[in-house]
């Protein structure tokens, strides 16, 4: 057989990964990870050490190029295949991760004049410092009756394009004026590969209020926000918007030489990282929900119905799987919560016991937590360590644990945190179904389903649903590679659409997580209490979380002012 291959490149929060895939059977021949040299910059800028404010999260675009230059040649060399047999490249990326560029496509932070300007860098998806702008976007859109807001559950996020760009305009207008365009990082990287800037309908639809029927919000709405924003969509978001599966262009000769690939290789339109996992797990039919589970959790439901639901982060036609409506919801911290507990809260004796048993702290806690029955620890938590994305859409909310006593043990808190994230997922599912969108099947992908069996069983028990898990350990990169094969098309040995690619390349594991009825009854009781806390702290009944944040921000601003003196 004349073998053909596709390359999927997954840009995550801390690192990027390249995976080379056989398009005939989905076999992953080689993979390579490149940690971002600058990491997530949430305290200070590199070089100058300039302090950042609260809730900032920046990245350096050079880190993305490092992934291309290191990981792509590594997988080609490791696989031993001829570069000409790689027919397509697909890119998936966190979103909204955006950056300002000049008219030549160069990030502003590369310029000496902006090297010490925080707003010239990439704003990572979890940059939440634009909450004030998001609040004003929501208020203005509701007051004016803007129809686009209904596609996002009636509330937009501080994570999205307009809020972040408006923060730049508000706090660093010279950066805004110098920016020829604001680009999703996914689109910027695709542009580097293909030599021309195009925009992804997936990224624009979910993160920039774009729809293929109406385009971006109109000038009148933008002017109502701020007169200086009137031409934002026309000037700063200009560029062709292409649907998933389309070919954005072909790999340039210059980068082909650097990456060890053939010039002219098809480059697919970029896709949001979690959304790529939908294709990677083979979910291409109405009613299938995929949970991309890692540091955060993204819930993506595919449906043939167009229904607006409260707190859903977006309903976009063709946004995930062409020909269907894609619903996105999410929890902005899941694995990050467990990591926070292990890194900052697990006592020294737990670390020592884990070392003596030859296992990691996560594994030690999971084993001990698995010995507990539901409700045995007497704890209940709200999973808002990084705010709430769905269904409240409020980055100003924070975490909560109820029921702590002098007898509470670390493994009990750990289990309560696992359960809290499962309750958050159940809330999202119930919200969608109450709105009239059926969830027929639940599938999971990402790093957590592989590493934490207890977590997955808790999710099955809490939701009362069987959960299937992707066979691939790199589902998002696999999904990106599948779109790369579609971008190549049958003429180059690829596929005509993503459904055809899924039949050949996507797989799920034979083992399922099946809910237990007895445990489910206890979780039903706990979930009712979770909803009470959810509505009390999240729907205006108690403003303590917001007051604490306000005090924190005021204190941080005073500290920043003192540092400059």
C-alpha angles and dihedrals in degrees: 000000000000097000122215128191140196130207122224118194116194117197109198135175098274104017147002128242133200120203126186113210135192102232093207097064108002093250112160108225100183142352135189133187126210115192112219106258092216095038119194110333106210102142110031142003119251117256102011095041090222109177120245126216129247118295094016121142119177137170136194117242091216087071090065091052089050088059091053095046096046109029101039097054088042095059093043091052094043093051094047093216125141110260091230089068091065100092102175145022124207127191128203123183145175112264147249085023104143141175139186116241136186125240090276093054093255115142111247092232088068090066117090090227091061102032092107096039112102093203090061092066132079114285105218121222091258095053099124101173091106095069092115090056092046091053091052092047090054094045094048094045092050093047092051094042092237107188095211092071092067089066088064100048093267095294135074128208137243086232094069134097103257096047092049094046091047090052088056090051092047098047104025110021091168089062092048091051092048092051112096088192143350112233136190107243088237091058092044093054091046087051091053090052098042099035095234133078117241130159127235116237087213094057094038093047097050101031108027105039092250124149129179090234100049107014116212125343112286130260093253092061093045091048089051089057094048128336089228089062095057095106096032096116094041097047109022100034098038119135139092114296112215130191124241115277093034122121109250090193142289131293111271121239091240096056093037088062091049096046099041094242134120119271111245095037109152115259116204127219109267123259134200109265098240091045090057087061090064091065091038092060092045097248102151101135133087115269098028116126121195123199113205100202123195134100085338131014126237120193115204122184123189116209142163088218128084108213128151116230129188115262097005109142095225147339108209128173109231087000097130108004117020112245096028138075115255120212118198128195131153156173113237094211129035112122087027089062093053090045091050091053094048094045101041109019111031107104123237093253090061091052090049094049091048091051092048090053092047095241137107125263092251091055092046092052093045092052093049093043091051089062091063123088120229109279094011094114094054093225136126126185138190110224098221102118088131098029126267122290100174133061100353097036095208122136091187093073120098141196127286137188121192126192103037116158137171087265096054112123129208094248090054092055089045092054092046089055091051090050093047092059090049090052089052090054092049089052090055094048093048092049091054094047093048087055089055104260111127121224104204102166136021121211131174135206138165134069101304099062089058097047107037117046092171090058092053093048090050090052090051092048095045096046095037090228136119110245123210118202128214115252093219119081089208101047098154092050089046090052090049089051089051090056087048089057090049091049088055090052130198091296090069096037096271133111136284096225142357094261090060090047091050092054090059104031112029126082140171128208121262091233118083132190107236122196120245114225096212094051089043092060091057091046090051088060093046091046091056088056090046090056090051091054091041092057096039096055098025104044102047103274093115125021098188094112092053093045091052090050092049091054090047093051093047091050092047092052091051090049092050090050091051091049090056093053 
